[in-house]
């Protein structure tokens, strides 16, 4: 009751102070970029599609061409218009589809495949001579028409007349499209977009962002009550009035009034609201009475407002605490304590309260934001014990397997390896638990490798860093009781400290695989360009998936080219180029000139190791333990650990493992020390 009175009082105060705003006409609807043509013949071309200069469309995949020369009515063609049959007849922002017509039913599939491959649409990257021929592609229901079916059934005959009929057919084909933002992740596990993705793609403030049905792509929609183009700033405009006629039709439940030759729907005099819904028009109050009542009751209303605020704050705090207890129980906090009960120090250290993390990050202030990826956003914080940590908030909003999460946290809390980022603790008082890792101050391997300067990390540092990464992966695969497969090895997940020591991080996609469940089928997850193709197609997760990703990492360090971005003029990915040039003995054509100058014979050894790690057949790849041994053999003598002593005689514990005499002999035979 108290809260209701406070609400009434505040509403009256708002009525006193709100100014009267004169009505203005709706601004013109905007569908394209400024000074860009948005029509071609009978087709409207909304952004992100466009014609002409590059600023008129979002990216090359959305480029269209208006052909004025082939007929009286201009035709809108896909891409640069090299494949004349691929005519665009409709573009839908609501359904994220583009409809094209092809002029030959026999060769439509071939031309479509070649044109989409050239435009870098999502195809499996086939060779030109592997494209299907005589495959009929059309919209659903098109073949139901008997006149078309008769022609289709006869196109393989030798009758030129029937073939002529087929060539004259117009075949409608609908293509789905979406916008890419950041690395694609699999599987699609959410509907909403991450905040940074929505802000980058959906420019209108009155729009929503959704994941499209195509992996790693997004689409935008204007919110309810708005219409226009959500991909442009100010593109979604409010629909204030609706058209009607003198009989009040077209959904108008209020009054129709003729304005400048058209009828507009509005609420009757003395009411306000939405005239298009039942009960949408309500009576307007008497402003004078409200003002008089509010002035006379000012002191009482003020007391009511203050009391309501205090009560509301108390209720909010109680609700927050209850929600935290619910999440803690839901996240099996007690189970976590049981799992680590044999180490009391771990149990005490691992559980961190939400208040502690909010204080450490200044309530997750954006100024503390270190970055974000496919699995979450990372913030820098300082705990009460003065430990500097990196706190990861997951982007996942669906329920994770709680038991799996608890086991992952329990294992990571007991991992102790100098080349793996240490897990400091976790908070279970939120819907998705928060993780706190040790803070690594010198950025990622990607930051140091991909710089604009012609020279980057020296070869000796690159060689040592990839050796340290191999030690970390070998440790995860074979030195702990339950192997862990990282699933997302890439330069941005390798952190570097002030001494450029490598620290493997981001276990958001990692999975533990018991020895008796090797090859377990799982949902595909990882980053395109580094993802094991065998794992992608079979979904059978093994340690060899990490081996493949490590091989791609070696290629990136040797070439300074990003696998997910670089393609040749023929459309081949950099991994394919690297393997082919290695087989032809022309590897120098793709290598970073800096390492050609600095690396010598070691570069060839690392390139050979990379090719073996990227074998298409998983069983032909080496294990990470063998990879670690090979990398150890390539390190300078002063970097090696020999019998527990470094070359200067200082004792140093070997954090990886010891090898059998047979392995040492085999290694020395292939990689001389």
Helices and strands as residue ranges (DSSP letters): H 2-17, E 39-40, E 43-44, E 50-51, G 54-56, G 60-62, E 63-67, E 75-78, E 87-92, E 97-102, H 108-118, G 128-130, G 142-144, H 146-153, H 160-168, E 171-176, E 179-180, H 195-201, E 207-211, E 217-222, E 226-228, E 236-238, E 243-244, E 255-259, E 262-266, E 271-273, E 281-283, H 287-296, H 298-330, H 333-339, H 344-350, H 354-360, G 366-368, E 369-372, E 376-382, E 388-394, H 402-414, E 423-427, E 434-438, H 445-449, H 459-478, E 484-485, G 491-493, E 494-496, E 502-504, E 511-512, G 515-517, E 520-521, H 533-538, E 540-541, H 543-559, H 574-584, G 587-589, H 593-599, H 601-613, G 618-620, H 624-634, G 637-639, H 661-670
